[in-house]
Amino acid sequence: LQPFGEWCNLQPKDAAKMPESAWKLLFYTLSWSYGTYLLFFTDYPFFYDPPSVFYGWKKGMDVPTDIAIAYLLQCSFYGHSIYATAYMDTWRKDSVVMLLHHVVTLTLIAFSYAFRYHNVGILVLFLHDVNDVQLEFTKLNVYFKHRGGVYHRLNDVISNIGCLTFSVSWFWFRLYWFPLKVLYATCYSSLQSVPNIPFYFFFNALLLVLTLMNIYWFLYIVLFVAKVLMGQMQEVNDVREYDVEDSKKTKKMAKKKEAGLQLPSALKEGMHLRNGLIKDKRL
């Protein structure tokens, strides 16, 4: 994807980020589409009837092949994402939280498969992947609105609309439907269907950590939208706007300005000497 960015003549900073977003958009579109197929085009009733994720649950039960395929794709992706976030992707101020997110997600995927909570896992992945599709699509339009030294208004308009829909869908899917469907099923319905269900506290603790991270990122989204509405930001430059490199450059520029205002040491000594002579004459 890097040659494609060069061919589109993107700005160097945007060209460096574009392959990451394009790859993630490709994967999340595939994974969310497959999750949509499982929940709405098969006999699985998990979305409309969340307590059904624990109907007929048994220790060591067989995992359906179509769900096992989804788990294989997601587990491999998040296993790679831990390495990619640390060593390949652009480092941002929330990258530490992103690493924690990937670790928690990978742990949830692995243990939900081992504990045979795979029905819950499909619902969790579906509710989260849709936001990542919107996020990466919006970021790509941000990167492509300045290419070839020309401003492209269409990409700017799409990125603005994408930012708005992303904010709304984040709240709806992750902060409304996720507790309503997933946490309700795992915290309450699971005990009704399977009394003394194993690993109850461990599994729900991970889901609650995931919820807290969703709230953490939503606060940043609210602050971002507030800046746009109050006129502090004239355009959508980046959906997250947390690049560490930008803050480093800003600090370096500030230091250079301060250094530029300082007088050379020889000139300082000359001024001190002159001031001393003037005082001597006055005495």
C-alpha positions, 0 to 999 in steps of 0.5 A: 500500500505504500507505493499506492500512497506515493502514486497518489502524491500524498503529503509525506506525513499522510503517506506514512499513515495511509497504509496502516488505515487502509489495511485496518479498513480492509480487515475490519470491513471483512470481519464486520461483514462476516459477523453481520452474516452470522448474526442476521443471515443464519439461525443464530438469535444472539443479537435479538435474544442476548440471553440465548448465548448461554442456552444449552451451554456445556463445558467442552461443547463443540464450537460451530465451524463458522464461528471457529473461522471468525475466531481464527481470523480475529485471534490472528489479527489481534495477535499481530496488532500487539506487535504492529502497535508497538513497532510498526504503526505511528506512535500516538499518545493513546498507544499505550491504551491501544496496546492494553486494548489489544491484550484484553481483546486477545485474552477475551478471544482466547479464553472465550473460545476455551471456556466455550463462551464463543456465542458471546464473543461473536456479539462482542466483535460485531458491536465493536468492529463497525466503529473501526470500519468508520474510523479507518474510512474517515481517516483515509479521507482525511489523508486524501483531502490534500494530495498532489498539492491540491485540496479535494473538497469531496474528501473533506466533506466525507471526513466531516460526515464520517466524524459525526457518524463515528461519534454517534455509532460509538455511543450507540454500539459500544456504550448503549448496545454493548451493556444492554446486550452483552453485559446483561447476558454475561452478568445476569442471564448467564447465572439464570441459564447456568448456575455456578457457571465457571470463570464468571468473575474473570470473564466479566472483569475483562468485559468491564475493563473493555467497557472502561476503555470504550468510555475513555476513548468516548471522552476524547471523541466528545472533546474533539467534537466540542472543539469543532463546534466551538470553532477551535478546530476549523477542519477535521485533520485527524480523528484522534489528533494524538500524534506524539511526533507532532507534540515533539515538533511543537516542543522543538520549535518552542525551544528554537524560538527561545534559543533565538531570543537569547543573546550570544555570550560574547555580546552579553559579556560586552554589555556587562563590561560597558555597564560597569564602565558607565557606573565607574564614570558616574562614581 
